[in-house]
Amino acid sequence: MTTKRYLVAVDGSEWSDRAADWAIKLAQETGAEVCFVSAIDEAKHQPLYVKMLSAPPKDLSDVEAQVRKEILTPLEAKYADSGVKITSEVLSGHPTKVIKDWAKKRRPKMIVAGRRGRSKVADLVLGSVANSLAHMASVPVVLVP
């Protein structure tokens, strides 16, 4: 039997915290597991890399450790007594793409995300990761207000 799993895209914003709350409550009711996933957008942390013309890509392990410490570990601690099996991962790449690819490989029952993320201005100008996921994901996407 396949394990029922919900992927929760988190970025440390109040909206992703609400998405985490919603997913944990649903997981308690349905016996599902929850995986918190946070994506590091490499483009924001390193310059354009052209082999032999620019410096090699920056090691993002410090950024990954910071994301784990500031976002994922507090969420895991907050829900440790929820009775829900919780895992977490930090992914590197454009958030929409890496979350969509993760979902395609791991086949969660749904993706849960906050309706907005950390950058309200970027959401308005570029479109949000949540909105993009809703259009591109291969599983249902729940956008939590």
N, CA, C and O atoms as CSV, one atom per row, in Angstrom:
chain,resi,resn,atom,element,x,y,z
A,1,MET,N,N,0.837,-1.183,0.000
A,1,MET,CA,C,0.000,0.000,0.000
A,1,MET,C,C,0.884,1.249,0.000
A,1,MET,O,O,1.888,1.299,0.710
A,2,THR,N,N,0.520,2.234,-0.777
A,2,THR,CA,C,1.278,3.466,-0.876
A,2,THR,C,C,0.998,4.347,0.329
A,2,THR,O,O,-0.144,4.475,0.772
A,3,THR,N,N,2.052,4.949,0.849
A,3,THR,CA,C,1.897,5.866,1.966
A,3,THR,C,C,1.289,7.168,1.473
A,3,THR,O,O,1.713,7.720,0.457
A,4,LYS,N,N,0.303,7.645,2.194
A,4,LYS,CA,C,-0.302,8.931,1.856
A,4,LYS,C,C,0.620,10.022,2.398
A,4,LYS,O,O,0.950,10.046,3.583
A,5,ARG,N,N,1.024,10.919,1.505
A,5,ARG,CA,C,1.972,11.962,1.872
A,5,ARG,C,C,1.507,13.296,1.315
A,5,ARG,O,O,1.017,13.375,0.189
A,6,TYR,N,N,1.665,14.350,2.121
A,6,TYR,CA,C,1.382,15.708,1.674
A,6,TYR,C,C,2.689,16.477,1.645
A,6,TYR,O,O,3.443,16.466,2.617
A,7,LEU,N,N,2.955,17.136,0.544
A,7,LEU,CA,C,4.126,17.991,0.412
A,7,LEU,C,C,3.684,19.405,0.788
A,7,LEU,O,O,2.696,19.913,0.259
A,8,VAL,N,N,4.417,20.032,1.697
A,8,VAL,CA,C,4.099,21.397,2.102
A,8,VAL,C,C,5.274,22.291,1.742
A,8,VAL,O,O,6.364,22.151,2.296
A,9,ALA,N,N,5.047,23.212,0.810
A,9,ALA,CA,C,6.082,24.159,0.400
A,9,ALA,C,C,6.149,25.269,1.441
A,9,ALA,O,O,5.156,25.948,1.700
A,10,VAL,N,N,7.320,25.450,2.033
A,10,VAL,CA,C,7.477,26.440,3.101
A,10,VAL,C,C,8.642,27.377,2.800
A,10,VAL,O,O,9.655,26.981,2.224
A,11,ASP,N,N,8.461,28.637,3.211
A,11,ASP,CA,C,9.521,29.631,3.010
A,11,ASP,C,C,9.730,30.522,4.225
A,11,ASP,O,O,10.467,31.505,4.153
A,12,GLY,N,N,9.090,30.188,5.338
A,12,GLY,CA,C,9.247,30.983,6.546
A,12,GLY,C,C,8.257,32.131,6.666
A,12,GLY,O,O,8.282,32.862,7.656
A,13,SER,N,N,7.393,32.303,5.684
A,13,SER,CA,C,6.405,33.385,5.734
A,13,SER,C,C,5.211,32.963,6.588
A,13,SER,O,O,5.024,31.782,6.881
A,14,GLU,N,N,4.409,33.952,6.979
A,14,GLU,CA,C,3.205,33.627,7.755
A,14,GLU,C,C,2.245,32.767,6.926
A,14,GLU,O,O,1.504,31.955,7.480
A,15,TRP,N,N,2.257,32.944,5.601
A,15,TRP,CA,C,1.370,32.161,4.736
A,15,TRP,C,C,1.814,30.700,4.686
A,15,TRP,O,O,0.977,29.797,4.673
A,16,SER,N,N,3.117,30.467,4.659
A,16,SER,CA,C,3.560,29.071,4.651
A,16,SER,C,C,3.333,28.432,6.019
A,16,SER,O,O,3.116,27.223,6.105
A,17,ASP,N,N,3.380,29.229,7.092
A,17,ASP,CA,C,3.058,28.693,8.420
A,17,ASP,C,C,1.596,28.246,8.466
A,17,ASP,O,O,1.276,27.207,9.043
A,18,ARG,N,N,0.712,29.036,7.853
A,18,ARG,CA,C,-0.702,28.647,7.796
A,18,ARG,C,C,-0.890,27.378,6.976
A,18,ARG,O,O,-1.699,26.518,7.323
A,19,ALA,N,N,-0.139,27.267,5.891
A,19,ALA,CA,C,-0.213,26.061,5.063
A,19,ALA,C,C,0.247,24.848,5.866
A,19,ALA,O,O,-0.355,23.779,5.774
A,20,ALA,N,N,1.304,25.008,6.648
A,20,ALA,CA,C,1.798,23.913,7.488
A,20,ALA,C,C,0.739,23.500,8.510
A,20,ALA,O,O,0.493,22.309,8.700
A,21,ASP,N,N,0.109,24.482,9.171
A,21,ASP,CA,C,-0.963,24.177,10.137
A,21,ASP,C,C,-2.082,23.379,9.474
A,21,ASP,O,O,-2.538,22.369,10.010
A,22,TRP,N,N,-2.517,23.842,8.302
A,22,TRP,CA,C,-3.619,23.200,7.585
A,22,TRP,C,C,-3.254,21.767,7.215
A,22,TRP,O,O,-4.056,20.851,7.394
A,23,ALA,N,N,-2.035,21.573,6.695
A,23,ALA,CA,C,-1.608,20.235,6.272
A,23,ALA,C,C,-1.473,19.278,7.451
A,23,ALA,O,O,-1.842,18.109,7.346
A,24,ILE,N,N,-0.952,19.761,8.559
A,24,ILE,CA,C,-0.810,18.895,9.747
A,24,ILE,C,C,-2.186,18.465,10.246
A,24,ILE,O,O,-2.385,17.295,10.576
A,25,LYS,N,N,-3.134,19.394,10.305
A,25,LYS,CA,C,-4.496,19.034,10.747
A,25,LYS,C,C,-5.117,17.993,9.820
A,25,LYS,O,O,-5.733,17.032,10.281
A,26,LEU,N,N,-4.955,18.185,8.524
A,26,LEU,CA,C,-5.496,17.215,7.570
A,26,LEU,C,C,-4.785,15.873,7.713
A,26,LEU,O,O,-5.427,14.824,7.646
A,27,ALA,N,N,-3.480,15.894,7.907
A,27,ALA,CA,C,-2.715,14.653,8.075
A,27,ALA,C,C,-3.162,13.902,9.332
A,27,ALA,O,O,-3.218,12.672,9.328
A,28,GLN,N,N,-3.476,14.617,10.389
A,28,GLN,CA,C,-3.973,13.974,11.603
A,28,GLN,C,C,-5.296,13.272,11.335
A,28,GLN,O,O,-5.539,12.185,11.859
A,29,GLU,N,N,-6.146,13.879,10.530
A,29,GLU,CA,C,-7.453,13.305,10.217
A,29,GLU,C,C,-7.366,12.128,9.245
A,29,GLU,O,O,-8.207,11.230,9.276
A,30,THR,N,N,-6.355,12.135,8.390
A,30,THR,CA,C,-6.289,11.137,7.317
A,30,THR,C,C,-5.168,10.115,7.472
A,30,THR,O,O,-5.063,9.187,6.670
A,31,GLY,N,N,-4.332,10.276,8.493
A,31,GLY,CA,C,-3.236,9.338,8.694
A,31,GLY,C,C,-2.084,9.499,7.702
A,31,GLY,O,O,-1.330,8.557,7.458
A,32,ALA,N,N,-1.957,10.670,7.146
A,32,ALA,CA,C,-0.911,10.920,6.154
A,32,ALA,C,C,0.384,11.388,6.810
A,32,ALA,O,O,0.406,11.804,7.969
A,33,GLU,N,N,1.457,11.306,6.036
A,33,GLU,CA,C,2.747,11.878,6.414
A,33,GLU,C,C,2.820,13.272,5.805
A,33,GLU,O,O,2.101,13.585,4.856
A,34,VAL,N,N,3.692,14.102,6.358
A,34,VAL,CA,C,3.914,15.442,5.823
A,34,VAL,C,C,5.402,15.622,5.570
A,34,VAL,O,O,6.237,15.272,6.404
A,35,CYS,N,N,5.716,16.173,4.410
A,35,CYS,CA,C,7.096,16.544,4.115
A,35,CYS,C,C,7.133,18.044,3.856
A,35,CYS,O,O,6.516,18.540,2.913
A,36,PHE,N,N,7.867,18.761,4.710
A,36,PHE,CA,C,8.088,20.186,4.506
A,36,PHE,C,C,9.242,20.337,3.525
A,36,PHE,O,O,10.306,19.748,3.715
A,37,VAL,N,N,9.032,21.120,2.486
A,37,VAL,CA,C,10.063,21.334,1.473
A,37,VAL,C,C,10.287,22.832,1.325
A,37,VAL,O,O,9.344,23.608,1.172
A,38,SER,N,N,11.555,23.217,1.372
A,38,SER,CA,C,11.917,24.609,1.144
A,38,SER,C,C,12.932,24.644,0.020
A,38,SER,O,O,13.840,23.814,-0.032
A,39,ALA,N,N,12.780,25.596,-0.873
A,39,ALA,CA,C,13.649,25.673,-2.045
A,39,ALA,C,C,14.560,26.891,-1.976
A,39,ALA,O,O,14.129,27.998,-1.655
A,40,ILE,N,N,15.824,26.658,-2.284
A,40,ILE,CA,C,16.802,27.735,-2.397
A,40,ILE,C,C,16.898,28.092,-3.870
A,40,ILE,O,O,17.328,27.280,-4.690
A,41,ASP,N,N,16.497,29.301,-4.197
A,41,ASP,CA,C,16.587,29.753,-5.587
A,41,ASP,C,C,18.038,30.142,-5.851
A,41,ASP,O,O,18.487,31.216,-5.450
A,42,GLU,N,N,18.759,29.264,-6.525
A,42,GLU,CA,C,20.186,29.479,-6.767
A,42,GLU,C,C,20.466,30.809,-7.449
A,42,GLU,O,O,21.501,31.425,-7.194
A,43,ALA,N,N,19.573,31.257,-8.299
A,43,ALA,CA,C,19.786,32.508,-9.034
A,43,ALA,C,C,19.916,33.707,-8.094
A,43,ALA,O,O,20.555,34.699,-8.448
A,44,LYS,N,N,19.330,33.631,-6.925
A,44,LYS,CA,C,19.414,34.732,-5.972
A,44,LYS,C,C,20.696,34.704,-5.163
A,44,LYS,O,O,21.034,35.687,-4.503
A,45,HIS,N,N,21.419,33.587,-5.205
A,45,HIS,CA,C,22.592,33.431,-4.345
A,45,HIS,C,C,23.912,33.360,-5.086
A,45,HIS,O,O,24.969,33.355,-4.455
A,46,GLN,N,N,23.880,33.304,-6.386
A,46,GLN,CA,C,25.141,33.271,-7.110
A,46,GLN,C,C,24.987,33.897,-8.491
A,46,GLN,O,O,23.912,33.876,-9.089
A,47,PRO,N,N,26.091,34.454,-8.980
A,47,PRO,CA,C,26.031,35.112,-10.278
A,47,PRO,C,C,25.914,34.104,-11.413
A,47,PRO,O,O,26.105,32.904,-11.222
A,48,LEU,N,N,25.600,34.612,-12.583
A,48,LEU,CA,C,25.563,33.780,-13.779
A,48,LEU,C,C,26.926,33.132,-13.970
A,48,LEU,O,O,27.954,33.807,-13.922
A,49,TYR,N,N,26.930,31.842,-14.182
A,49,TYR,CA,C,28.179,31.103,-14.316
A,49,TYR,C,C,28.395,30.702,-15.772
A,49,TYR,O,O,27.545,30.057,-16.385
A,50,VAL,N,N,29.534,31.090,-16.306
A,50,VAL,CA,C,29.928,30.689,-17.644
A,50,VAL,C,C,31.299,30.022,-17.504
A,50,VAL,O,O,32.274,30.660,-17.107
A,51,LYS,N,N,31.356,28.733,-17.837
A,51,LYS,CA,C,32.572,27.955,-17.647
A,51,LYS,C,C,33.766,28.677,-18.263
A,51,LYS,O,O,33.711,29.114,-19.412
A,52,MET,N,N,34.824,28.796,-17.505
A,52,MET,CA,C,36.104,29.401,-17.872
A,52,MET,C,C,36.027,30.920,-18.057
A,52,MET,O,O,37.047,31.537,-18.365
A,53,LEU,N,N,34.875,31.534,-17.883
A,53,LEU,CA,C,34.782,32.984,-17.993
A,53,LEU,C,C,34.397,33.659,-16.677
A,53,LEU,O,O,34.537,34.873,-16.533
A,54,SER,N,N,33.916,32.873,-15.726
A,54,SER,CA,C,33.536,33.454,-14.449
A,54,SER,C,C,33.877,32.479,-13.327
A,54,SER,O,O,34.249,31.329,-13.560
A,55,ALA,N,N,33.737,32.973,-12.121
A,55,ALA,CA,C,34.030,32.140,-10.952
A,55,ALA,C,C,33.088,30.944,-10.911
A,55,ALA,O,O,31.944,31.033,-11.357
A,56,PRO,N,N,33.567,29.826,-10.376
A,56,PRO,CA,C,32.690,28.652,-10.279
A,56,PRO,C,C,31.504,28.933,-9.353
A,56,PRO,O,O,31.568,29.839,-8.522
A,57,PRO,N,N,30.429,28.165,-9.494
A,57,PRO,CA,C,29.248,28.370,-8.651
A,57,PRO,C,C,29.595,28.322,-7.164
A,57,PRO,O,O,30.455,27.555,-6.731
A,58,LYS,N,N,28.917,29.144,-6.414
A,58,LYS,CA,C,29.093,29.234,-4.969
A,58,LYS,C,C,28.548,27.982,-4.289
A,58,LYS,O,O,27.522,27.437,-4.697
A,59,ASP,N,N,29.243,27.539,-3.257
A,59,ASP,CA,C,28.758,26.430,-2.444
A,59,ASP,C,C,27.590,26.949,-1.600
A,59,ASP,O,O,27.745,27.894,-0.826
A,60,LEU,N,N,26.441,26.333,-1.755
A,60,LEU,CA,C,25.238,26.802,-1.066
A,60,LEU,C,C,24.972,26.081,0.253
A,60,LEU,O,O,23.879,26.191,0.810
A,61,SER,N,N,25.961,25.345,0.756
A,61,SER,CA,C,25.728,24.580,1.983
A,61,SER,C,C,25.423,25.486,3.175
A,61,SER,O,O,24.651,25.104,4.055
A,62,ASP,N,N,26.023,26.689,3.217
A,62,ASP,CA,C,25.711,27.630,4.300
A,62,ASP,C,C,24.260,28.107,4.211
A,62,ASP,O,O,23.573,28.227,5.224
A,63,VAL,N,N,23.810,28.374,2.992
A,63,VAL,CA,C,22.420,28.813,2.793
A,63,VAL,C,C,21.473,27.677,3.167
A,63,VAL,O,O,20.448,27.904,3.810
A,64,GLU,N,N,21.816,26.463,2.767
A,64,GLU,CA,C,20.983,25.302,3.108
A,64,GLU,C,C,20.902,25.130,4.622
A,64,GLU,O,O,19.822,24.882,5.158
A,65,ALA,N,N,22.023,25.258,5.312
A,65,ALA,CA,C,22.032,25.128,6.776
A,65,ALA,C,C,21.175,26.213,7.423
A,65,ALA,O,O,20.478,25.955,8.404
A,66,GLN,N,N,21.227,27.420,6.875
A,66,GLN,CA,C,20.423,28.518,7.405
A,66,GLN,C,C,18.929,28.251,7.202
A,66,GLN,O,O,18.132,28.489,8.109
A,67,VAL,N,N,18.547,27.763,6.029
A,67,VAL,CA,C,17.143,27.433,5.756
A,67,VAL,C,C,16.670,26.339,6.703
A,67,VAL,O,O,15.569,26.415,7.249
A,68,ARG,N,N,17.497,25.331,6.895
A,68,ARG,CA,C,17.132,24.246,7.804
A,68,ARG,C,C,16.947,24.783,9.221
A,68,ARG,O,O,15.976,24.440,9.896
A,69,LYS,N,N,17.883,25.629,9.672
A,69,LYS,CA,C,17.847,26.156,11.039
A,69,LYS,C,C,16.678,27.117,11.261
A,69,LYS,O,O,16.011,27.054,12.294
A,70,GLU,N,N,16.427,28.014,10.286
A,70,GLU,CA,C,15.429,29.058,10.491
A,70,GLU,C,C,14.012,28.670,10.085
A,70,GLU,O,O,13.046,29.239,10.591
A,71,ILE,N,N,13.879,27.706,9.176
A,71,ILE,CA,C,12.538,27.367,8.676
A,71,ILE,C,C,12.132,25.941,9.033
A,71,ILE,O,O,11.103,25.735,9.677
A,72,LEU,N,N,12.924,24.959,8.625
A,72,LEU,CA,C,12.499,23.558,8.754
A,72,LEU,C,C,12.565,23.024,10.183
A,72,LEU,O,O,11.615,22.394,10.649
A,73,THR,N,N,13.664,23.264,10.878
A,73,THR,CA,C,13.789,22.743,12.249
A,73,THR,C,C,12.705,23.302,13.168
A,73,THR,O,O,12.124,22.537,13.938
A,74,PRO,N,N,12.403,24.614,13.121
A,74,PRO,CA,C,11.298,25.107,13.964
A,74,PRO,C,C,9.943,24.478,13.629
A,74,PRO,O,O,9.148,24.211,14.530
A,75,LEU,N,N,9.676,24.240,12.354
A,75,LEU,CA,C,8.410,23.587,11.986
A,75,LEU,C,C,8.370,22.156,12.510
A,75,LEU,O,O,7.352,21.720,13.048
A,76,GLU,N,N,9.468,21.426,12.355
A,76,GLU,CA,C,9.511,20.054,12.862
A,76,GLU,C,C,9.286,20.041,14.374
A,76,GLU,O,O,8.567,19.184,14.887
A,77,ALA,N,N,9.898,20.987,15.088
A,77,ALA,CA,C,9.742,21.054,16.544
A,77,ALA,C,C,8.301,21.418,16.924
A,77,ALA,O,O,7.738,20.853,17.861
A,78,LYS,N,N,7.720,22.357,16.194
A,78,LYS,CA,C,6.347,22.796,16.490
A,78,LYS,C,C,5.350,21.649,16.405
A,78,LYS,O,O,4.403,21.582,17.188
A,79,TYR,N,N,5.565,20.749,15.453
A,79,TYR,CA,C,4.603,19.665,15.230
A,79,TYR,C,C,5.102,18.298,15.708
A,79,TYR,O,O,4.530,17.269,15.348
A,80,ALA,N,N,6.146,18.288,16.501
A,80,ALA,CA,C,6.734,17.030,16.968
A,80,ALA,C,C,5.731,16.167,17.732
A,80,ALA,O,O,5.793,14.940,17.657
A,81,ASP,N,N,4.820,16.783,18.455
A,81,ASP,CA,C,3.844,16.041,19.256
A,81,ASP,C,C,2.498,15.881,18.554
A,81,ASP,O,O,1.507,15.528,19.194
A,82,SER,N,N,2.452,16.133,17.263
A,82,SER,CA,C,1.186,16.086,16.520
A,82,SER,C,C,0.730,14.669,16.200
A,82,SER,O,O,-0.435,14.454,15.863
A,83,GLY,N,N,1.642,13.694,16.302
A,83,GLY,CA,C,1.308,12.329,15.915
A,83,GLY,C,C,1.481,12.086,14.421
A,83,GLY,O,O,1.205,10.989,13.937
A,84,VAL,N,N,1.930,13.091,13.694
A,84,VAL,CA,C,2.138,12.983,12.249
A,84,VAL,C,C,3.615,12.733,11.978
A,84,VAL,O,O,4.478,13.396,12.553
A,85,LYS,N,N,3.902,11.775,11.101
A,85,LYS,CA,C,5.281,11.552,10.693
A,85,LYS,C,C,5.688,12.723,9.795
A,85,LYS,O,O,5.036,13.005,8.790
A,86,ILE,N,N,6.780,13.402,10.174
A,86,ILE,CA,C,7.221,14.599,9.461
A,86,ILE,C,C,8.646,14.401,8.970
A,86,ILE,O,O,9.518,13.937,9.705
A,87,THR,N,N,8.861,14.762,7.714
A,87,THR,CA,C,10.204,14.823,7.152
A,87,THR,C,C,10.365,16.210,6.543
A,87,THR,O,O,9.397,16.957,6.398
A,88,SER,N,N,11.599,16.540,6.191
A,88,SER,CA,C,11.824,17.834,5.558
A,88,SER,C,C,13.015,17.752,4.617
A,88,SER,O,O,13.923,16.940,4.794
A,89,GLU,N,N,12.983,18.621,3.606
A,89,GLU,CA,C,14.074,18.656,2.635
A,89,GLU,C,C,14.305,20.083,2.175
A,89,GLU,O,O,13.380,20.891,2.095
A,90,VAL,N,N,15.570,20.372,1.872
A,90,VAL,CA,C,15.936,21.629,1.235
A,90,VAL,C,C,16.315,21.276,-0.199
A,90,VAL,O,O,17.156,20.408,-0.431
A,91,LEU,N,N,15.689,21.953,-1.155
A,91,LEU,CA,C,15.962,21.712,-2.563
A,91,LEU,C,C,16.649,22.938,-3.145
A,91,LEU,O,O,16.429,24.057,-2.681
A,92,SER,N,N,17.481,22.730,-4.162
A,92,SER,CA,C,18.167,23.844,-4.816
A,92,SER,C,C,17.678,23.988,-6.247
A,92,SER,O,O,17.632,23.018,-7.003
A,93,GLY,N,N,17.315,25.204,-6.606
A,93,GLY,CA,C,16.850,25.500,-7.950
A,93,GLY,C,C,15.653,26.416,-7.895
A,93,GLY,O,O,15.247,26.859,-6.821
A,94,HIS,N,N,15.085,26.701,-9.057
A,94,HIS,CA,C,13.900,27.553,-9.079
A,94,HIS,C,C,12.784,26.843,-8.313
A,94,HIS,O,O,12.468,25.693,-8.617
A,95,PRO,N,N,12.184,27.510,-7.325
A,95,PRO,CA,C,11.213,26.843,-6.453
A,95,PRO,C,C,10.109,26.075,-7.182
A,95,PRO,O,O,9.828,24.928,-6.834
A,96,THR,N,N,9.490,26.681,-8.175
A,96,THR,CA,C,8.403,25.991,-8.873
A,96,THR,C,C,8.908,24.709,-9.517
A,96,THR,O,O,8.276,23.659,-9.399
A,97,LYS,N,N,10.031,24.791,-10.188
A,97,LYS,CA,C,10.557,23.626,-10.908
A,97,LYS,C,C,10.971,22.512,-9.953
A,97,LYS,O,O,10.600,21.356,-10.159
A,98,VAL,N,N,11.737,22.840,-8.909
A,98,VAL,CA,C,12.230,21.769,-8.032
A,98,VAL,C,C,11.108,21.145,-7.208
A,98,VAL,O,O,11.147,19.949,-6.919
A,99,ILE,N,N,10.107,21.943,-6.827
A,99,ILE,CA,C,8.975,21.369,-6.090
A,99,ILE,C,C,8.137,20.490,-7.020
A,99,ILE,O,O,7.706,19.404,-6.635
A,100,LYS,N,N,7.913,20.964,-8.234
A,100,LYS,CA,C,7.167,20.159,-9.221
A,100,LYS,C,C,7.906,18.844,-9.499
A,100,LYS,O,O,7.280,17.786,-9.542
A,101,ASP,N,N,9.218,18.900,-9.686
A,101,ASP,CA,C,10.008,17.693,-9.942
A,101,ASP,C,C,9.990,16.748,-8.745
A,101,ASP,O,O,9.899,15.533,-8.915
A,102,TRP,N,N,10.076,17.303,-7.526
A,102,TRP,CA,C,10.022,16.483,-6.313
A,102,TRP,C,C,8.683,15.747,-6.274
A,102,TRP,O,O,8.628,14.550,-5.993
A,103,ALA,N,N,7.608,16.477,-6.558
A,103,ALA,CA,C,6.271,15.868,-6.526
A,103,ALA,C,C,6.129,14.781,-7.587
A,103,ALA,O,O,5.488,13.757,-7.352
A,104,LYS,N,N,6.717,15.001,-8.731
A,104,LYS,CA,C,6.633,14.003,-9.807
A,104,LYS,C,C,7.329,12.703,-9.401
A,104,LYS,O,O,6.842,11.613,-9.700
A,105,LYS,N,N,8.467,12.824,-8.719
A,105,LYS,CA,C,9.217,11.637,-8.280
A,105,LYS,C,C,8.588,10.956,-7.075
A,105,LYS,O,O,8.487,9.730,-7.039
A,106,ARG,N,N,8.161,11.745,-6.081
A,106,ARG,CA,C,7.699,11.192,-4.808
A,106,ARG,C,C,6.204,10.946,-4.751
A,106,ARG,O,O,5.722,10.240,-3.865
A,107,ARG,N,N,5.477,11.516,-5.679
A,107,ARG,CA,C,4.042,11.296,-5.829
A,107,ARG,C,C,3.225,11.539,-4.545
A,107,ARG,O,O,2.540,10.632,-4.073
A,108,PRO,N,N,3.292,12.743,-3.985
A,108,PRO,CA,C,2.431,13.038,-2.833
A,108,PRO,C,C,0.976,13.095,-3.289
A,108,PRO,O,O,0.694,13.242,-4.479
A,109,LYS,N,N,0.074,12.980,-2.354
A,109,LYS,CA,C,-1.356,13.080,-2.682
A,109,LYS,C,C,-1.725,14.515,-3.037
A,109,LYS,O,O,-2.652,14.750,-3.813
A,110,MET,N,N,-0.994,15.479,-2.465
A,110,MET,CA,C,-1.249,16.876,-2.776
A,110,MET,C,C,-0.064,17.731,-2.355
A,110,MET,O,O,0.773,17.329,-1.546
A,111,ILE,N,N,-0.026,18.919,-2.932
A,111,ILE,CA,C,0.938,19.941,-2.539
A,111,ILE,C,C,0.143,21.023,-1.820
A,111,ILE,O,O,-0.899,21.467,-2.301
A,112,VAL,N,N,0.643,21.440,-0.671
A,112,VAL,CA,C,-0.002,22.500,0.101
A,112,VAL,C,C,0.965,23.669,0.164
A,112,VAL,O,O,2.142,23.493,0.478
A,113,ALA,N,N,0.473,24.855,-0.132
A,113,ALA,CA,C,1.323,26.044,-0.101
A,113,ALA,C,C,0.511,27.237,0.367
A,113,ALA,O,O,-0.708,27.277,0.200
A,114,GLY,N,N,1.187,28.195,0.947
A,114,GLY,CA,C,0.533,29.457,1.283
A,114,GLY,C,C,0.223,30.211,0.008
A,114,GLY,O,O,0.953,30.112,-0.979
A,115,ARG,N,N,-0.847,30.956,0.032
A,115,ARG,CA,C,-1.256,31.688,-1.164
A,115,ARG,C,C,-0.215,32.720,-1.575
A,115,ARG,O,O,-0.091,33.038,-2.758
A,116,ARG,N,N,0.517,33.233,-0.630
A,116,ARG,CA,C,1.598,34.175,-0.898
A,116,ARG,C,C,2.863,33.678,-0.222
A,116,ARG,O,O,2.833,32.787,0.626
A,117,GLY,N,N,3.968,34.276,-0.621
A,117,GLY,CA,C,5.251,33.919,-0.027
A,117,GLY,C,C,5.863,35.107,0.676
A,117,GLY,O,O,5.164,36.031,1.091
A,118,ARG,N,N,7.171,35.072,0.805
A,118,ARG,CA,C,7.880,36.130,1.518
A,118,ARG,C,C,7.826,37.473,0.807
A,118,ARG,O,O,7.794,38.511,1.469
A,119,SER,N,N,7.814,37.484,-0.496
A,119,SER,CA,C,7.899,38.731,-1.240
A,119,SER,C,C,6.575,39.080,-1.907
A,119,SER,O,O,6.260,38.554,-2.974
A,120,LYS,N,N,5.805,39.953,-1.290
A,120,LYS,CA,C,4.515,40.357,-1.836
A,120,LYS,C,C,4.692,41.074,-3.175
A,120,LYS,O,O,3.898,40.880,-4.096
A,121,VAL,N,N,5.728,41.897,-3.281
A,121,VAL,CA,C,5.960,42.640,-4.515
A,121,VAL,C,C,6.283,41.680,-5.660
A,121,VAL,O,O,5.731,41.809,-6.753
A,122,ALA,N,N,7.169,40.726,-5.415
A,122,ALA,CA,C,7.516,39.755,-6.459
A,122,ALA,C,C,6.297,38.927,-6.845
A,122,ALA,O,O,6.121,38.590,-8.016
A,123,ASP,N,N,5.460,38.597,-5.871
A,123,ASP,CA,C,4.240,37.846,-6.173
A,123,ASP,C,C,3.361,38.613,-7.154
A,123,ASP,O,O,2.804,38.032,-8.085
A,124,LEU,N,N,3.242,39.905,-6.942
A,124,LEU,CA,C,2.384,40.712,-7.803
A,124,LEU,C,C,2.978,40.899,-9.196
A,124,LEU,O,O,2.256,40.858,-10.192
A,125,VAL,N,N,4.288,41.104,-9.268
A,125,VAL,CA,C,4.928,41.384,-10.544
A,125,VAL,C,C,5.205,40.113,-11.340
A,125,VAL,O,O,4.933,40.064,-12.539
A,126,LEU,N,N,5.734,39.100,-10.694
A,126,LEU,CA,C,6.185,37.903,-11.389
A,126,LEU,C,C,5.224,36.732,-11.295
A,126,LEU,O,O,5.342,35.775,-12.060
A,127,GLY,N,N,4.282,36.792,-10.378
A,127,GLY,CA,C,3.427,35.637,-10.136
A,127,GLY,C,C,4.055,34.805,-9.033
A,127,GLY,O,O,5.280,34.704,-8.964
A,128,SER,N,N,3.275,34.229,-8.200
A,128,SER,CA,C,3.811,33.508,-7.060
A,128,SER,C,C,4.181,32.079,-7.412
A,128,SER,O,O,3.716,31.516,-8.403
A,129,VAL,N,N,5.030,31.512,-6.574
A,129,VAL,CA,C,5.382,30.099,-6.716
A,129,VAL,C,C,4.112,29.263,-6.577
A,129,VAL,O,O,3.908,28.309,-7.328
A,130,ALA,N,N,3.261,29.623,-5.617
A,130,ALA,CA,C,2.015,28.871,-5.410
A,130,ALA,C,C,1.149,28.886,-6.661
A,130,ALA,O,O,0.610,27.852,-7.057
A,131,ASN,N,N,1.016,30.036,-7.277
A,131,ASN,CA,C,0.223,30.148,-8.493
A,131,ASN,C,C,0.834,29.304,-9.611
A,131,ASN,O,O,0.117,28.603,-10.326
A,132,SER,N,N,2.130,29.368,-9.757
A,132,SER,CA,C,2.809,28.563,-10.784
A,132,SER,C,C,2.631,27.077,-10.527
A,132,SER,O,O,2.399,26.307,-11.460
A,133,LEU,N,N,2.739,26.666,-9.260
A,133,LEU,CA,C,2.548,25.250,-8.928
A,133,LEU,C,C,1.137,24.801,-9.287
A,133,LEU,O,O,0.936,23.702,-9.806
A,134,ALA,N,N,0.168,25.659,-9.007
A,134,ALA,CA,C,-1.225,25.308,-9.304
A,134,ALA,C,C,-1.422,25.039,-10.793
A,134,ALA,O,O,-2.287,24.251,-11.173
A,135,HIS,N,N,-0.632,25.683,-11.624
A,135,HIS,CA,C,-0.750,25.502,-13.070
A,135,HIS,C,C,0.126,24.386,-13.617
A,135,HIS,O,O,-0.155,23.860,-14.694
A,136,MET,N,N,1.193,24.008,-12.894
A,136,MET,CA,C,2.173,23.082,-13.455
A,136,MET,C,C,2.249,21.722,-12.773
A,136,MET,O,O,2.742,20.767,-13.374
A,137,ALA,N,N,1.783,21.610,-11.556
A,137,ALA,CA,C,1.953,20.376,-10.796
A,137,ALA,C,C,1.089,19.245,-11.348
A,137,ALA,O,O,0.038,19.470,-11.948
A,138,SER,N,N,1.566,18.028,-11.124
A,138,SER,CA,C,0.853,16.846,-11.609
A,138,SER,C,C,-0.083,16.258,-10.548
A,138,SER,O,O,-0.719,15.228,-10.773
A,139,VAL,N,N,-0.158,16.923,-9.389
A,139,VAL,CA,C,-1.065,16.491,-8.315
A,139,VAL,C,C,-1.868,17.700,-7.872
A,139,VAL,O,O,-1.494,18.828,-8.192
A,140,PRO,N,N,-2.969,17.501,-7.139
A,140,PRO,CA,C,-3.744,18.646,-6.659
A,140,PRO,C,C,-2.890,19.586,-5.793
A,140,PRO,O,O,-2.027,19.148,-5.033
A,141,VAL,N,N,-3.157,20.873,-5.934
A,141,VAL,CA,C,-2.459,21.896,-5.159
A,141,VAL,C,C,-3.503,22.654,-4.345
A,141,VAL,O,O,-4.491,23.153,-4.884
A,142,VAL,N,N,-3.265,22.728,-3.046
A,142,VAL,CA,C,-4.143,23.484,-2.150
A,142,VAL,C,C,-3.411,24.759,-1.768
A,142,VAL,O,O,-2.312,24.713,-1.216
A,143,LEU,N,N,-4.030,25.901,-2.066
A,143,LEU,CA,C,-3.468,27.202,-1.699
A,143,LEU,C,C,-4.201,27.695,-0.458
A,143,LEU,O,O,-5.408,27.940,-0.488
A,144,VAL,N,N,-3.459,27.837,0.627
A,144,VAL,CA,C,-4.046,28.212,1.912
A,144,VAL,C,C,-3.948,29.722,2.084
A,144,VAL,O,O,-2.858,30.283,1.972
A,145,PRO,N,N,-5.078,30.397,2.357
A,145,PRO,CA,C,-5.037,31.860,2.522
A,145,PRO,C,C,-4.402,32.268,3.849
A,145,PRO,O,O,-4.293,33.459,4.140
